[in-house]
Amino acid sequence: MHRRVLVVVAVCLAVASATAIAQEPNLAEQQMREFLLKAKIVDSRPIGKGVTSPWRLTLSDGSLKHDAAFQPIDVNKASEQMSDGTTEFGFRDSYHFNIAAFELAKLVGLGDMMPVTVERSFRGDKGALSWWLPVKMDEQERRKRKIEPPDANAWNRQVARMWVFSELVYDTDRNMTNMLIGEDWKVWMIDFTRAFRPFHKLHDPRVLGMCDRQLLERLRRLDEREVLEKTKPHLDKTLVKAVMARRDLLVAFYEKRIAEQGEKAVLY
């Protein structure tokens, strides 16, 4: 899927050298957010291909210079033919969902698995602006090169968190190219422009494995009013209610597994 690959390139897939990673500024989320919102855009490079017209922007506030990915896609269609031959009705592909996903991830304790993302304008278009991540490869490349993580247990737990979140937001395009890997084997989730469908069901519960105890507890405590407040104006009430319906299904899914298999077999 060329569009997806190009988006991933635009949303952080630059293979960083060890030197580049060493120079990565150690900023808190709020500092990154302020930088993304206020720093001057001093350089820009279009990817050059793809229907989403992604850009890699260089920003500077006078003392810090850093890159960010700008994605302005915001498409609504009555229907769309998908790559697997199916048709999706009420199709939407939107930068708004990247921002909503980041805000929701923070509410369930997974904010550190996503780049800080804000809304900003570039050349007259609004879009999602994301902190450029220093990563070494994506999951597709890892599998192609047959590289095994040094700590399989830690790796599997990160991947499990990713799939739980994917189901929560009903991400219809979670794939190996939007799962990025840092030098320390940290998993980063990017590109949620095709998430947040209005369905009160899980997308594919077969991807669900074990679950982080703290994540499950965060899901139980997730508050609809807070989700609506934190994700506005990127999600409307219909989409937030769908998130909460899927939350209920996820909690019920894991509680059923715990009852059948015991906590040790289901939670970590």
C-alpha positions in Angstrom: 0.0 0.0 0.0 2.0 3.0 -1.3 -0.1 5.6 0.5 0.6 3.9 3.8 4.3 3.5 3.3 4.6 7.2 2.3 2.6 8.3 5.3 4.9 6.3 7.5 7.9 8.0 6.0 6.2 11.3 6.6 5.3 10.4 10.2 8.8 9.6 11.5 10.5 6.7 9.6 13.9 8.2 9.2 16.6 5.7 10.2 18.5 7.6 12.8 22.2 7.0 13.5 23.5 6.6 17.0 24.9 10.1 16.8 21.5 11.6 15.9 19.9 9.7 18.8 22.5 11.0 21.2 21.6 14.5 20.1 17.8 14.0 20.6 16.7 16.7 23.1 15.5 15.5 26.4 12.2 17.4 26.6 9.0 16.9 28.6 5.8 16.5 26.7 4.6 20.0 27.3 7.9 21.4 26.1 7.6 19.4 22.9 4.0 20.6 22.5 5.0 24.2 22.9 7.8 23.8 20.4 5.6 22.2 17.8 2.9 24.9 18.2 5.2 27.9 18.3 8.6 27.3 16.7 9.2 28.8 13.4 9.2 26.6 10.3 12.6 27.1 8.7 12.7 24.3 6.1 10.2 22.0 4.5 10.5 19.0 2.2 7.6 17.2 0.6 7.8 13.5 0.3 6.9 14.0 -3.4 4.4 11.2 -3.9 1.2 9.9 -2.3 -2.3 11.3 -2.1 -1.9 12.6 1.5 0.8 15.2 0.6 2.9 14.7 3.7 5.8 17.0 4.6 8.9 16.8 6.7 9.3 20.2 8.4 12.3 21.6 10.3 11.3 23.9 13.2 13.5 26.3 15.2 12.8 28.4 18.3 16.2 30.1 18.1 17.9 27.6 20.5 16.5 24.3 19.4 16.1 22.9 15.9 14.1 19.7 15.3 12.1 18.1 12.6 8.4 17.2 12.7 6.0 15.4 10.4 3.0 17.3 8.9 0.0 15.4 7.7 -2.9 17.4 6.4 -5.2 14.6 5.1 -8.9 15.1 5.9 -11.1 13.1 3.5 -14.7 12.1 3.9 -16.4 9.8 1.3 -19.7 8.0 1.1 -17.8 4.9 0.3 -14.2 3.7 -0.4 -12.9 0.6 -2.1 -10.3 -0.9 0.2 -7.1 -2.8 -0.8 -8.6 -6.1 0.3 -11.5 -5.7 -2.0 -14.1 -4.7 0.6 -16.0 -1.5 0.6 -16.1 0.8 3.6 -19.2 3.1 3.8 -18.9 6.4 5.6 -15.2 6.4 4.9 -12.9 8.9 6.6 -9.2 9.4 6.5 -8.2 12.3 8.7 -5.3 13.9 10.5 -7.8 14.7 13.3 -7.6 11.1 14.4 -3.8 11.2 14.9 -4.3 14.0 17.4 -7.2 12.2 19.1 -5.2 8.9 19.3 -2.4 10.7 21.1 -4.7 12.3 23.6 -6.6 9.1 24.2 -3.3 7.1 24.6 -2.3 9.4 27.4 -5.6 8.7 29.2 -5.0 5.0 29.2 -1.3 5.3 30.1 0.2 4.7 26.6 1.2 8.2 25.7 4.8 7.3 25.8 4.3 4.9 22.9 3.3 7.8 20.5 5.0 10.9 19.3 3.7 14.2 20.7 1.2 15.4 18.2 -0.6 18.8 17.8 -2.7 20.6 15.3 -1.0 23.3 13.3 -1.3 25.0 9.9 1.3 24.9 7.1 0.8 26.7 3.8 -2.8 27.4 4.6 -3.7 23.8 5.5 -4.5 22.5 8.9 -2.9 19.2 9.8 -1.4 17.0 12.5 2.2 17.9 13.4 4.2 15.2 15.1 7.6 15.1 16.8 10.0 13.4 14.5 11.1 10.2 16.1 14.7 8.8 16.0 13.9 5.2 15.0 16.1 2.5 13.3 13.5 0.5 11.4 9.8 -0.5 11.2 8.3 -3.9 11.9 8.2 -4.8 8.3 11.9 -4.3 7.9 12.7 -6.1 11.1 10.8 -9.2 9.9 12.4 -9.0 6.4 15.9 -8.9 8.0 14.9 -11.6 10.5 16.1 -9.6 13.5 15.0 -10.8 16.9 14.4 -8.4 19.8 17.0 -8.9 22.5 14.3 -9.2 25.2 11.4 -11.2 23.7 9.3 -10.8 26.8 9.5 -7.0 26.9 8.9 -6.9 23.2 5.8 -9.0 23.3 4.4 -6.9 26.1 4.8 -3.7 24.1 3.1 -5.3 21.1 0.3 -6.5 23.2 -0.4 -3.0 24.5 -0.4 -1.8 20.9 -3.1 -4.2 19.9 -5.3 -3.4 22.8 -5.1 0.3 21.9 -5.7 -0.5 18.2 -9.0 -2.3 19.2 -10.0 0.6 21.4 -9.7 3.1 18.6 -11.0 0.7 15.9 -7.9 1.2 13.7 -8.6 -0.2 10.3 -5.0 0.1 9.1 -2.7 -1.1 11.8 0.2 -2.7 10.0 3.9 -3.4 10.1 4.9 -0.1 8.5 3.3 2.0 11.2 4.9 0.2 14.0 8.3 1.8 14.5 11.3 0.6 16.5 13.7 2.8 18.4 17.4 2.0 19.1 16.5 0.7 22.5 13.8 -1.6 21.0 11.0 0.8 22.1 7.8 0.3 20.1 6.2 3.5 18.7 2.7 3.6 17.3 2.0 6.1 14.5 -0.6 6.8 11.8 -4.2 6.6 13.1 -5.9 8.5 10.3 -8.1 5.5 9.5 -9.1 4.8 13.1 -12.1 6.0 15.2 -15.0 4.4 13.3 -18.4 4.7 14.8 -18.8 1.0 15.5 -19.8 -0.4 18.8 -17.8 -3.6 18.3 -14.2 -4.7 18.2 -12.4 -4.6 14.8 -10.5 -8.0 15.2 -10.4 -9.4 18.7 -8.1 -12.2 17.4 -5.2 -9.9 17.7 -5.6 -9.6 21.5 -3.2 -11.4 23.6 -2.2 -10.8 27.2 -3.0 -7.4 28.8 -1.0 -5.0 31.0 -2.7 -4.9 34.4 -2.3 -1.1 34.6 -3.7 -0.7 31.1 -6.8 -2.8 32.0 -7.3 -0.7 35.1 -7.0 2.5 33.1 -9.6 1.1 30.7 -12.0 0.4 33.5 -11.6 3.9 34.9 -11.8 5.7 31.5 -14.4 8.4 31.7 -16.6 9.4 28.7 -16.7 13.1 29.7 -12.9 13.3 30.0 -12.4 11.5 26.7 -14.8 14.0 25.0 -13.0 16.9 26.6 -9.5 15.8 25.8 -10.2 14.8 22.2 -12.4 17.8 21.1 -12.7 19.1 18.5 -11.1 16.0 16.8 -13.8 13.5 17.9 -17.5 14.2 18.1 -19.9 12.6 20.7 -20.8 9.7 18.3 -17.2 8.7 18.0 -16.5 9.0 21.7 -19.5 6.9 22.5 -18.1 4.3 20.1 -14.8 4.4 22.0 -16.6 3.8 25.3 -18.6 0.9 23.8 -15.4 -0.7 22.7 -13.8 0.0 26.1 -16.7 -2.0 27.6 -16.1 -4.9 25.2 -12.4 -4.9 25.9 -12.9 -5.0 29.6 -15.5 -7.8 29.3 -13.2 -9.7 27.0 -10.3 -9.7 29.5 -12.6 -10.3 32.5 -14.0 -13.4 30.7 -10.5 -14.7 30.0 -9.4 -14.1 33.6 -12.4 -16.1 34.8 -11.6 -18.9 32.5 -7.8 -19.0 32.6 -6.8 -17.1 35.8 -5.0 -13.8 36.1 -1.5 -15.2 35.7 -2.3 -16.5 32.2 -4.0 -13.3 31.1 -2.4 -10.3 32.8 1.2 -9.1 33.2 
